[in-house]
Amino acid sequence: MTNLLTLPLAPVRATIALAEQIRQQAEAEYYDPARIRLQLEQIDMLRENGEIDPDLAGAWEDELVSRLYQPREET
């Protein structure tokens, strides 16, 4: 009987589960050390080529490095 009553909520639960998987994947990519390292290299290359303001490059680098040391919540 309970399954019958909660059946209309199945699409909502599926959507929530999918959103959670997407969030976990996005977070994994956001904090991925290899990805951060690549972004730092790209910023360095832009700075060397004069394509980016050194102050802006420094701000981006600070933000990226802080991600490396930011504790992540386990889900």
Secondary structure as GFF3:
##gff-version 3
##sequence-region A 1 75
A	DSSP	alpha_helix	2	6	.	.	.	ID=ss1
A	DSSP	three_ten_helix	7	9	.	.	.	ID=ss2
A	DSSP	alpha_helix	10	30	.	.	.	ID=ss3
A	DSSP	alpha_helix	33	48	.	.	.	ID=ss4
A	DSSP	alpha_helix	54	69	.	.	.	ID=ss5
###
